[in-house]
Amino acid sequence: MKKVLVVEDNEDSRELLCAMLEDSYEITSCADARSALALLESTTLLPDLLLLDISLPGIDGIQLLHRIRSSEALAGIPAVALTAHAMKGDESRFRSLGFDGYVTKPIVDESQLIRVMEYLIHRGGKPTS
Ligand SMILES: [Mg+2]
């Protein structure tokens, strides 16, 4: 099973994501960036994909991704931004910040999320659409 690290501070959203994905992926979840970084730096967890909420207390998802991209060991892990603040231009903004994919919350269509995840896990590159 592919390993996915979910970082989401909202407990309900985190539990929903884990429930949606746990049959298909080995999920590890964190409620904030600090614990995610501690986990990534201190353990043997090398996820195949990151699902990062953007609005996190303290270090936000954008800063978290920046920290991950600065680490040689972690830099290549594909990352999907999760955000409730969907606005025109967001997708290109998140891509320019280093995210490989973008999913709007609330997630109503889990197959769309899984499609993005599968694409990134198996292609290891940026989707073309
Ligand atoms: Mg949040």
Backbone and ligand atoms as CSV (ligand in chain L), in Angstrom:
chain,resi,resn,atom,element,x,y,z
A,1,MET,N,N,0.838,-1.206,0.000
A,1,MET,CA,C,0.000,0.000,0.000
A,1,MET,C,C,0.870,1.253,0.000
A,2,LYS,N,N,0.482,2.226,-0.801
A,2,LYS,CA,C,1.226,3.482,-0.826
A,2,LYS,C,C,0.966,4.265,0.459
A,3,LYS,N,N,2.009,4.984,0.872
A,3,LYS,CA,C,1.908,5.740,2.127
A,3,LYS,C,C,1.543,7.197,1.844
A,4,VAL,N,N,0.571,7.686,2.596
A,4,VAL,CA,C,0.118,9.066,2.425
A,4,VAL,C,C,0.150,9.758,3.776
A,5,LEU,N,N,0.757,10.946,3.800
A,5,LEU,CA,C,0.744,11.770,5.010
A,5,LEU,C,C,-0.287,12.869,4.828
A,6,VAL,N,N,-1.260,12.893,5.742
A,6,VAL,CA,C,-2.313,13.909,5.737
A,6,VAL,C,C,-2.001,14.909,6.846
A,7,VAL,N,N,-1.952,16.201,6.494
A,7,VAL,CA,C,-1.784,17.233,7.522
A,7,VAL,C,C,-2.996,18.152,7.440
A,8,GLU,N,N,-3.812,18.082,8.450
A,8,GLU,CA,C,-5.101,18.808,8.472
A,8,GLU,C,C,-5.432,19.102,9.931
A,9,ASP,N,N,-5.662,20.366,10.252
A,9,ASP,CA,C,-5.898,20.703,11.660
A,9,ASP,C,C,-7.341,20.475,12.099
A,10,ASN,N,N,-8.266,20.524,11.152
A,10,ASN,CA,C,-9.667,20.320,11.527
A,10,ASN,C,C,-9.933,18.835,11.734
A,11,GLU,N,N,-10.334,18.510,12.956
A,11,GLU,CA,C,-10.460,17.102,13.320
A,11,GLU,C,C,-11.479,16.368,12.438
A,12,ASP,N,N,-12.610,17.027,12.181
A,12,ASP,CA,C,-13.643,16.377,11.364
A,12,ASP,C,C,-13.132,16.113,9.946
A,13,SER,N,N,-12.459,17.122,9.367
A,13,SER,CA,C,-11.926,16.953,8.011
A,13,SER,C,C,-10.854,15.873,7.985
A,14,ARG,N,N,-10.043,15.875,9.033
A,14,ARG,CA,C,-8.948,14.884,9.082
A,14,ARG,C,C,-9.526,13.468,9.151
A,15,GLU,N,N,-10.521,13.309,10.015
A,15,GLU,CA,C,-11.121,11.979,10.166
A,15,GLU,C,C,-11.852,11.547,8.897
A,16,LEU,N,N,-12.488,12.520,8.247
A,16,LEU,CA,C,-13.190,12.208,7.000
A,16,LEU,C,C,-12.200,11.752,5.926
A,17,LEU,N,N,-11.099,12.483,5.803
A,17,LEU,CA,C,-10.075,12.111,4.822
A,17,LEU,C,C,-9.536,10.712,5.116
A,18,CYS,N,N,-9.238,10.466,6.377
A,18,CYS,CA,C,-8.684,9.165,6.742
A,18,CYS,C,C,-9.696,8.064,6.429
A,19,ALA,N,N,-10.968,8.316,6.740
A,19,ALA,CA,C,-12.005,7.314,6.484
A,19,ALA,C,C,-12.151,7.044,4.983
A,20,MET,N,N,-12.054,8.119,4.178
A,20,MET,CA,C,-12.175,7.979,2.721
A,20,MET,C,C,-11.033,7.174,2.124
A,21,LEU,N,N,-9.851,7.325,2.717
A,21,LEU,CA,C,-8.639,6.846,2.056
A,21,LEU,C,C,-8.026,5.594,2.675
A,22,GLU,N,N,-8.451,5.244,3.870
A,22,GLU,CA,C,-7.711,4.212,4.605
A,22,GLU,C,C,-7.825,2.809,3.988
A,23,ASP,N,N,-8.849,2.594,3.166
A,23,ASP,CA,C,-8.935,1.286,2.510
A,23,ASP,C,C,-7.932,1.156,1.367
A,24,SER,N,N,-7.518,2.295,0.828
A,24,SER,CA,C,-6.653,2.273,-0.355
A,24,SER,C,C,-5.205,2.652,-0.062
A,25,TYR,N,N,-4.987,3.335,1.042
A,25,TYR,CA,C,-3.642,3.832,1.344
A,25,TYR,C,C,-3.304,3.586,2.805
A,26,GLU,N,N,-2.001,3.580,3.063
A,26,GLU,CA,C,-1.533,3.548,4.447
A,26,GLU,C,C,-1.426,5.011,4.894
A,27,ILE,N,N,-2.344,5.436,5.740
A,27,ILE,CA,C,-2.471,6.852,6.085
A,27,ILE,C,C,-1.799,7.142,7.420
A,28,THR,N,N,-1.004,8.207,7.431
A,28,THR,CA,C,-0.533,8.778,8.678
A,28,THR,C,C,-1.081,10.197,8.701
A,29,SER,N,N,-1.601,10.641,9.832
A,29,SER,CA,C,-2.147,11.991,9.855
A,29,SER,C,C,-1.576,12.797,11.015
A,30,CYS,N,N,-1.475,14.108,10.756
A,30,CYS,CA,C,-0.998,15.060,11.758
A,30,CYS,C,C,-1.948,16.250,11.763
A,31,ALA,N,N,-2.036,16.920,12.912
A,31,ALA,CA,C,-2.933,18.065,13.042
A,31,ALA,C,C,-2.219,19.386,12.794
A,32,ASP,N,N,-0.900,19.368,12.712
A,32,ASP,CA,C,-0.188,20.620,12.449
A,32,ASP,C,C,1.155,20.338,11.778
A,33,ALA,N,N,1.738,21.409,11.252
A,33,ALA,CA,C,2.965,21.273,10.475
A,33,ALA,C,C,4.141,20.841,11.338
A,34,ARG,N,N,4.153,21.341,12.564
A,34,ARG,CA,C,5.283,21.027,13.425
A,34,ARG,C,C,5.372,19.517,13.665
A,35,SER,N,N,4.242,18.897,13.967
A,35,SER,CA,C,4.305,17.448,14.192
A,35,SER,C,C,4.587,16.700,12.896
A,36,ALA,N,N,4.118,17.234,11.773
A,36,ALA,CA,C,4.426,16.589,10.490
A,36,ALA,C,C,5.933,16.631,10.219
A,37,LEU,N,N,6.542,17.786,10.452
A,37,LEU,CA,C,7.987,17.918,10.219
A,37,LEU,C,C,8.766,17.023,11.173
A,38,ALA,N,N,8.331,16.972,12.427
A,38,ALA,CA,C,9.014,16.121,13.410
A,38,ALA,C,C,8.951,14.667,12.954
A,39,LEU,N,N,7.796,14.279,12.467
A,39,LEU,CA,C,7.618,12.905,12.000
A,39,LEU,C,C,8.499,12.606,10.787
A,40,LEU,N,N,8.497,13.529,9.836
A,40,LEU,CA,C,9.260,13.322,8.606
A,40,LEU,C,C,10.762,13.322,8.869
A,41,GLU,N,N,11.188,14.138,9.828
A,41,GLU,CA,C,12.622,14.251,10.087
A,41,GLU,C,C,13.146,13.162,11.002
A,42,SER,N,N,12.275,12.618,11.847
A,42,SER,CA,C,12.789,11.733,12.896
A,42,SER,C,C,12.506,10.265,12.662
A,43,THR,N,N,11.660,9.954,11.709
A,43,THR,CA,C,11.296,8.542,11.565
A,43,THR,C,C,11.634,8.045,10.168
A,44,THR,N,N,11.312,6.811,9.957
A,44,THR,CA,C,11.562,6.215,8.648
A,44,THR,C,C,10.388,6.432,7.698
A,45,LEU,N,N,9.406,7.232,8.136
A,45,LEU,CA,C,8.261,7.484,7.258
A,45,LEU,C,C,8.690,8.305,6.050
A,46,LEU,N,N,8.602,7.690,4.890
A,46,LEU,CA,C,8.844,8.423,3.651
A,46,LEU,C,C,7.573,8.263,2.816
A,47,PRO,N,N,6.670,9.236,2.914
A,47,PRO,CA,C,5.385,9.063,2.230
A,47,PRO,C,C,5.544,9.081,0.716
A,48,ASP,N,N,4.596,8.464,0.035
A,48,ASP,CA,C,4.531,8.519,-1.428
A,48,ASP,C,C,3.784,9.759,-1.886
A,49,LEU,N,N,3.039,10.369,-0.962
A,49,LEU,CA,C,2.236,11.542,-1.306
A,49,LEU,C,C,1.920,12.324,-0.036
A,50,LEU,N,N,1.837,13.643,-0.209
A,50,LEU,CA,C,1.446,14.525,0.895
A,50,LEU,C,C,0.109,15.173,0.555
A,51,LEU,N,N,-0.792,15.190,1.527
A,51,LEU,CA,C,-2.045,15.949,1.392
A,51,LEU,C,C,-1.978,17.037,2.446
A,52,LEU,N,N,-1.809,18.276,2.004
A,52,LEU,CA,C,-1.544,19.351,2.959
A,52,LEU,C,C,-2.659,20.384,2.961
A,53,ASP,N,N,-3.283,20.528,4.109
A,53,ASP,CA,C,-4.203,21.641,4.306
A,53,ASP,C,C,-3.367,22.926,4.235
A,54,ILE,N,N,-3.966,23.964,3.669
A,54,ILE,CA,C,-3.225,25.227,3.576
A,54,ILE,C,C,-3.333,26.031,4.871
A,55,SER,N,N,-4.559,26.136,5.389
A,55,SER,CA,C,-4.765,26.893,6.635
A,55,SER,C,C,-4.495,26.009,7.838
A,56,LEU,N,N,-3.292,26.165,8.373
A,56,LEU,CA,C,-2.894,25.408,9.559
A,56,LEU,C,C,-2.427,26.407,10.603
A,57,PRO,N,N,-2.600,26.097,11.873
A,57,PRO,CA,C,-2.112,27.016,12.908
A,57,PRO,C,C,-0.582,27.033,12.919
A,58,GLY,N,N,0.007,28.184,13.152
A,58,GLY,CA,C,1.476,28.263,13.181
A,58,GLY,C,C,2.022,28.228,11.770
A,59,ILE,N,N,2.790,27.200,11.470
A,59,ILE,CA,C,3.345,27.027,10.126
A,59,ILE,C,C,2.215,26.585,9.196
A,60,ASP,N,N,1.914,27.365,8.161
A,60,ASP,CA,C,0.813,26.965,7.277
A,60,ASP,C,C,1.293,25.958,6.224
A,61,GLY,N,N,0.344,25.499,5.416
A,61,GLY,CA,C,0.669,24.452,4.457
A,61,GLY,C,C,1.686,24.877,3.415
A,62,ILE,N,N,1.674,26.165,3.082
A,62,ILE,CA,C,2.626,26.681,2.083
A,62,ILE,C,C,4.046,26.681,2.658
A,63,GLN,N,N,4.169,27.148,3.900
A,63,GLN,CA,C,5.487,27.130,4.552
A,63,GLN,C,C,5.951,25.696,4.811
A,64,LEU,N,N,4.994,24.852,5.164
A,64,LEU,CA,C,5.336,23.446,5.401
A,64,LEU,C,C,5.913,22.825,4.128
A,65,LEU,N,N,5.260,23.078,2.999
A,65,LEU,CA,C,5.767,22.514,1.744
A,65,LEU,C,C,7.155,23.075,1.428
A,66,HIS,N,N,7.339,24.355,1.704
A,66,HIS,CA,C,8.644,24.969,1.466
A,66,HIS,C,C,9.730,24.254,2.281
A,67,ARG,N,N,9.417,23.938,3.536
A,67,ARG,CA,C,10.376,23.240,4.387
A,67,ARG,C,C,10.652,21.841,3.830
A,68,ILE,N,N,9.610,21.176,3.390
A,68,ILE,CA,C,9.770,19.825,2.848
A,68,ILE,C,C,10.603,19.864,1.563
A,69,ARG,N,N,10.336,20.857,0.709
A,69,ARG,CA,C,11.069,20.976,-0.555
A,69,ARG,C,C,12.534,21.346,-0.336
A,70,SER,N,N,12.840,21.898,0.839
A,70,SER,CA,C,14.228,22.255,1.155
A,70,SER,C,C,15.029,21.054,1.632
A,71,SER,N,N,14.349,19.962,1.926
A,71,SER,CA,C,15.038,18.773,2.409
A,71,SER,C,C,15.315,17.842,1.240
A,72,GLU,N,N,16.578,17.483,1.078
A,72,GLU,CA,C,16.955,16.658,-0.067
A,72,GLU,C,C,16.189,15.333,-0.091
A,73,ALA,N,N,16.008,14.767,1.124
A,73,ALA,CA,C,15.362,13.453,1.217
A,73,ALA,C,C,13.875,13.516,0.898
A,74,LEU,N,N,13.272,14.671,1.123
A,74,LEU,CA,C,11.810,14.778,1.020
A,74,LEU,C,C,11.350,15.576,-0.192
A,75,ALA,N,N,12.280,16.251,-0.846
A,75,ALA,CA,C,11.923,17.242,-1.869
A,75,ALA,C,C,11.065,16.685,-2.997
A,76,GLY,N,N,11.231,15.400,-3.311
A,76,GLY,CA,C,10.546,14.862,-4.480
A,76,GLY,C,C,9.165,14.297,-4.230
A,77,ILE,N,N,8.694,14.355,-2.997
A,77,ILE,CA,C,7.385,13.758,-2.703
A,77,ILE,C,C,6.286,14.644,-3.292
A,78,PRO,N,N,5.398,14.070,-4.116
A,78,PRO,CA,C,4.325,14.909,-4.653
A,78,PRO,C,C,3.404,15.414,-3.548
A,79,ALA,N,N,2.918,16.644,-3.722
A,79,ALA,CA,C,2.089,17.266,-2.687
A,79,ALA,C,C,0.810,17.835,-3.291
A,80,VAL,N,N,-0.299,17.557,-2.617
A,80,VAL,CA,C,-1.605,18.082,-3.025
A,80,VAL,C,C,-2.049,19.106,-1.981
A,81,ALA,N,N,-2.435,20.288,-2.439
A,81,ALA,CA,C,-2.969,21.322,-1.554
A,81,ALA,C,C,-4.456,21.075,-1.333
A,82,LEU,N,N,-4.864,21.183,-0.072
A,82,LEU,CA,C,-6.283,21.083,0.279
A,82,LEU,C,C,-6.705,22.451,0.790
A,83,THR,N,N,-7.671,23.044,0.152
A,83,THR,CA,C,-8.085,24.351,0.651
A,83,THR,C,C,-9.556,24.611,0.448
A,84,ALA,N,N,-10.138,25.291,1.413
A,84,ALA,CA,C,-11.544,25.680,1.323
A,84,ALA,C,C,-11.673,26.995,0.566
A,85,HIS,N,N,-10.569,27.705,0.430
A,85,HIS,CA,C,-10.626,29.038,-0.167
A,85,HIS,C,C,-10.360,28.962,-1.668
A,86,ALA,N,N,-11.333,28.409,-2.382
A,86,ALA,CA,C,-11.151,28.257,-3.815
A,86,ALA,C,C,-11.474,29.572,-4.508
A,87,MET,N,N,-10.496,30.104,-5.185
A,87,MET,CA,C,-10.701,31.341,-5.927
A,87,MET,C,C,-10.037,31.215,-7.286
A,88,LYS,N,N,-10.513,32.046,-8.183
A,88,LYS,CA,C,-9.919,32.083,-9.511
A,88,LYS,C,C,-8.417,32.344,-9.381
A,89,GLY,N,N,-7.634,31.576,-10.089
A,89,GLY,CA,C,-6.188,31.786,-10.034
A,89,GLY,C,C,-5.487,30.965,-8.968
A,90,ASP,N,N,-6.265,30.336,-8.086
A,90,ASP,CA,C,-5.638,29.567,-7.011
A,90,ASP,C,C,-4.794,28.417,-7.529
A,91,GLU,N,N,-5.321,27.717,-8.534
A,91,GLU,CA,C,-4.612,26.537,-8.988
A,91,GLU,C,C,-3.214,26.894,-9.471
A,92,SER,N,N,-3.130,27.959,-10.277
A,92,SER,CA,C,-1.796,28.325,-10.769
A,92,SER,C,C,-0.925,28.862,-9.637
A,93,ARG,N,N,-1.569,29.522,-8.664
A,93,ARG,CA,C,-0.790,30.014,-7.526
A,93,ARG,C,C,-0.197,28.836,-6.750
A,94,PHE,N,N,-1.023,27.827,-6.461
A,94,PHE,CA,C,-0.503,26.684,-5.704
A,94,PHE,C,C,0.563,25.930,-6.497
A,95,ARG,N,N,0.369,25.827,-7.791
A,95,ARG,CA,C,1.400,25.167,-8.607
A,95,ARG,C,C,2.702,25.954,-8.559
A,96,SER,N,N,2.582,27.273,-8.601
A,96,SER,CA,C,3.800,28.088,-8.572
A,96,SER,C,C,4.493,27.984,-7.215
A,97,LEU,N,N,3.739,27.604,-6.187
A,97,LEU,CA,C,4.321,27.435,-4.855
A,97,LEU,C,C,4.891,26.031,-4.659
A,98,GLY,N,N,4.776,25.188,-5.658
A,98,GLY,CA,C,5.410,23.879,-5.582
A,98,GLY,C,C,4.469,22.718,-5.357
A,99,PHE,N,N,3.168,23.010,-5.277
A,99,PHE,CA,C,2.221,21.905,-5.151
A,99,PHE,C,C,2.030,21.249,-6.513
A,100,ASP,N,N,1.802,19.940,-6.495
A,100,ASP,CA,C,1.626,19.195,-7.737
A,100,ASP,C,C,0.158,19.042,-8.102
A,101,GLY,N,N,-0.705,19.255,-7.114
A,101,GLY,CA,C,-2.134,19.123,-7.346
A,101,GLY,C,C,-2.879,19.980,-6.346
A,102,TYR,N,N,-4.165,20.060,-6.558
A,102,TYR,CA,C,-4.977,21.010,-5.821
A,102,TYR,C,C,-6.381,20.431,-5.710
A,103,VAL,N,N,-6.900,20.351,-4.482
A,103,VAL,CA,C,-8.244,19.823,-4.292
A,103,VAL,C,C,-8.992,20.762,-3.356
A,104,THR,N,N,-10.223,21.082,-3.737
A,104,THR,CA,C,-11.036,22.014,-2.967
A,104,THR,C,C,-11.836,21.279,-1.898
A,105,LYS,N,N,-11.840,21.848,-0.709
A,105,LYS,CA,C,-12.672,21.323,0.374
A,105,LYS,C,C,-13.992,22.092,0.405
A,106,PRO,N,N,-15.082,21.544,0.864
A,106,PRO,CA,C,-15.197,20.153,1.319
A,106,PRO,C,C,-15.132,19.172,0.154
A,107,ILE,N,N,-14.563,18.018,0.425
A,107,ILE,CA,C,-14.423,17.019,-0.625
A,107,ILE,C,C,-15.750,16.288,-0.757
A,108,VAL,N,N,-16.434,16.545,-1.850
A,108,VAL,CA,C,-17.731,15.903,-2.063
A,108,VAL,C,C,-17.577,14.686,-2.978
A,109,ASP,N,N,-16.548,14.711,-3.794
A,109,ASP,CA,C,-16.344,13.627,-4.751
A,109,ASP,C,C,-14.997,12.987,-4.452
A,110,GLU,N,N,-15.032,11.928,-3.643
A,110,GLU,CA,C,-13.747,11.350,-3.246
A,110,GLU,C,C,-13.027,10.715,-4.427
A,111,SER,N,N,-13.777,10.339,-5.483
A,111,SER,CA,C,-13.104,9.739,-6.636
A,111,SER,C,C,-12.204,10.771,-7.334
A,112,GLN,N,N,-12.595,12.045,-7.267
A,112,GLN,CA,C,-11.756,13.089,-7.872
A,112,GLN,C,C,-10.431,13.214,-7.110
A,113,LEU,N,N,-10.528,13.187,-5.775
A,113,LEU,CA,C,-9.322,13.244,-4.943
A,113,LEU,C,C,-8.425,12.046,-5.245
A,114,ILE,N,N,-9.021,10.868,-5.280
A,114,ILE,CA,C,-8.234,9.657,-5.502
A,114,ILE,C,C,-7.601,9.663,-6.898
A,115,ARG,N,N,-8.316,10.220,-7.859
A,115,ARG,CA,C,-7.767,10.305,-9.224
A,115,ARG,C,C,-6.505,11.179,-9.244
A,116,VAL,N,N,-6.580,12.323,-8.577
A,116,VAL,CA,C,-5.405,13.211,-8.495
A,116,VAL,C,C,-4.264,12.494,-7.776
A,117,MET,N,N,-4.608,11.822,-6.674
A,117,MET,CA,C,-3.578,11.138,-5.891
A,117,MET,C,C,-2.906,10.030,-6.702
A,118,GLU,N,N,-3.725,9.220,-7.369
A,118,GLU,CA,C,-3.169,8.115,-8.152
A,118,GLU,C,C,-2.271,8.621,-9.279
A,119,TYR,N,N,-2.731,9.682,-9.921
A,119,TYR,CA,C,-1.925,10.259,-11.003
A,119,TYR,C,C,-0.542,10.633,-10.483
A,120,LEU,N,N,-0.534,11.344,-9.366
A,120,LEU,CA,C,0.736,11.852,-8.846
A,120,LEU,C,C,1.619,10.743,-8.296
A,121,ILE,N,N,1.006,9.767,-7.645
A,121,ILE,CA,C,1.796,8.675,-7.077
A,121,ILE,C,C,2.452,7.862,-8.185
A,122,HIS,N,N,1.697,7.608,-9.257
A,122,HIS,CA,C,2.223,6.700,-10.277
A,122,HIS,C,C,3.025,7.396,-11.365
A,123,ARG,N,N,2.731,8.652,-11.598
A,123,ARG,CA,C,3.488,9.355,-12.630
A,123,ARG,C,C,4.682,10.081,-12.030
A,124,GLY,N,N,4.540,10.416,-10.761
A,124,GLY,CA,C,5.635,11.097,-10.096
A,124,GLY,C,C,5.950,12.456,-10.696
A,125,GLY,N,N,5.020,12.996,-11.443
A,125,GLY,CA,C,5.253,14.298,-12.054
A,125,GLY,C,C,4.037,15.164,-11.948
A,126,LYS,N,N,4.110,16.293,-12.579
A,126,LYS,CA,C,3.012,17.242,-12.485
A,126,LYS,C,C,1.955,16.910,-13.535
A,127,PRO,N,N,0.681,16.889,-13.118
A,127,PRO,CA,C,-0.369,16.634,-14.091
A,127,PRO,C,C,-0.445,17.748,-15.125
A,128,THR,N,N,-0.892,17.378,-16.294
A,128,THR,CA,C,-0.927,18.366,-17.368
A,128,THR,C,C,-2.249,19.129,-17.376
A,129,SER,N,N,-3.258,18.602,-16.629
A,129,SER,CA,C,-4.517,19.350,-16.601
A,129,SER,C,C,-5.031,19.431,-15.168
L,1,MG,MG,MG,-7.123,24.113,8.378
